Amino acid sequence: MKKLILIGFILVIITSSCTKLAELNVNPNNVSETHPQLLLTEIEWEAFQVVGVDPLFASRMVIQTDQENIYQAYTWNRGSYNPYNNLRDVTKMMQEAKRINSNAYIGLGHFFRAYYFYNLTLTFGDIPYTDALKGETDKIYMPKYDAQKDVFIGILSELKEADELLKDDNNIIKGDIIYNGNSMKWRELINSFRLKILITLSKKTSESGLNVVSTFADIVANSPLMESNSDNGQLVFIDELGSRYTEYNNSNYGSNRYMDSTFIQKLKDRQDPRLFIYCGQTRVAKENGLPIDDFNAYDGGNPIAPYNDANIKANAGLVSKVNLRYTTNPTTEPHMLLGYPELQLILAEASVRGWIVSSAKTHYENAVKASFEFYHTYAHDYAKYVTSDAATNYLTQPLVNFDNASSDQEKIERIVTQKYLASFLQGGWTMYFDHLRTNYPTFSILPGITPPTRWMYPNSEYQQNTVNVTEAITKQFNGNDGIRKIPWWLK
């Protein structure tokens, strides 16, 4: 009997010791559960960042003078699936939100999924969507590719669900650095983003299953939308380590990066004072004492000229650089993922196309005034050039005045051009994709060259998901993974 008691006592000690050892071996830096607010802050910070200068090269805003830039020369090849890494964080946030039964974080998760998948499908065409990000949950390590149309249907559905989930959620969304927890403002951004996606599908108004026009009109009539710059979906930077403007202290804006003559000329032709905010004066203009608001003080380099020609002109002090404010000011201005000015131009285009019954001119002028107001608020040293009076005067310029556009195509050209002129270091690739969709604004392009319409799939897909990526290329482009193959949304 004593022996049985002793054995039992030893087992208790061993069990207790093992339990304590197991507790000690739990890694506090690798927790299995967390509150979604801790994930949301980082997700927002990553999603709302300035994309950088690659789209500026492609959209004829900046040039390189010391070597060929693949985006300026339209010779890029493979894209990246890095956004799927961001989507893994979104997936984890949604899982944690479901664990604590929080509709707000689930809704925001659907928004960020839609945002990343929208950009991914515009970049490549067909992409993994339905089966994507299911390695941990369903052991799907080689996801099938969804047709681009199905991706658009899916992300529009996710955005609608996001709006519904946030509609009845009055809880403060902790960890929110964009709207400080205001669910109504998130709904306004989400519904405005739905309109952005639908205008992207302007070539697909007769496509079954999408209902582009009626869905657009229904959102405008029945859903909250951004009403002013105070509703902008934007990231405000602060002068603290890790929170500064994305391009701050970026050395790539060095001696061989200059402004593109395409962009500068469009600003000069319209006497657009935003020129002074985006660009620096040429060296010669400074030496001659020209004031900042003299349009003759600015010039750009030809993006299709031989590099040595552009370099000679730049070395002579006759080409503007990007305004130093973008690399020397740690806060500069907020970066808009989607703002009220762009929304108003989306509504203006929809009005011209007959999708909604409203004044295209009013939307157009609202957009211009809001853009000026945005820079008046944040570009402090240049505020006097972009006052409300300056905006009113600008709208009378011959190439700006909406009444001077006599046809629908001329109206759309003015609308898209204003989106372009407001997009410097704002909005990422939006303007390039709008150019592919509408052919506006006109870009300087070498004879025989056309702007690429997509990126090739990453090498990693050929190595790790061979069957599915090969099937996707075959279905879309007859087996040719080329950068000038036409994806579904542009057909």
Order of alpha helices (4+ residues) and beta strands (2+ residues): alpha-alpha-alpha-beta-alpha-alpha-beta-alpha-beta-alpha-alpha-alpha-beta-beta-alpha-alpha-alpha-alpha-alpha-beta-alpha-alpha-alpha-alpha-alpha-alpha-alpha
